[in-house]
Amino acid sequence: MTDRIFLYGTLCDPDLFQIVSGAPLEAREATLHDVAIYWVDGDNFPVLTEKSGAATSGLLVGAAPTVRARLDFYELGFGYAVEERTVLTETGPVLAAVYAPSIEHKAGEAWSLATWQDRHSALTRMAALDYMTLMSTHTPEAAARAFPQIRVRAASRLRAMMAPSADPMKPTMSDRTVTP
């Protein structure tokens, strides 16, 4: 099994990659041919779709075993499987692991990392912080089942950070209101 991973989609975001992998994103550009990347119809993540003649740009990273374990944990529970594919780099073809969908998704519009970063990255990053804490106690599939609730909590925290209460709750107990 190769220690190189081809990233496309959300993990090309340096901040999300660091949260998930526990390491900074150090990558080089690469292209995966005969596949296209689309938004999953009605959702906020991408999917690869076989398409003759298409080319998907992404990043090639070297993954130490701990980084690979963290990336596997993040991706595998969500219906992705690891496939080895040849990607093209500036120095030629390279064999790399690719997280490819193992379940069928309906493809929507062409994927845009910039659009995802603008619309969805803050929530995804916040949720990933909690999600990755499950690695020591959950299988990828069990963690993925908890992900909707994790996203709800993350969304609540983001709303609280963006619009803090104008009149925070004051303590109701003090030395004047408590009798010893």
C-alpha angles and dihedrals in degrees: 000000000000123000091214120094128195110218125200130164125011097359089064085074104098095215095050091044091054093048092049100038100033089229135087117263109261108169147141128222119267138169130221112206130214094024132090128203121228139170110260102252109264095002140088104242136074134249131197116232126192108247123163113236095012124122128205118203118214146135131281115215132181109230125205113211093263092050091047091050091052093047091048090051091051097046109031098063091056095063100273125130130198114251127177112231137165114251127187120238132177088269097047140272120344131185110237140169114250127194100228126178113266091187125054118257127185107245118229128181126339111288121253121191090196091055091047091049091050097046109025113014099091093056094041092050092047091049092046090058090061095036094057091054087068093064094093094049108029140054115239090255094051091047091050090054088056093048098092090058091044089055091050091054091045091051090051091051091049092051090049091050093049097045111024117190113274090215109034116205112272120218111265094205124071138146087271094056101039120075115206 
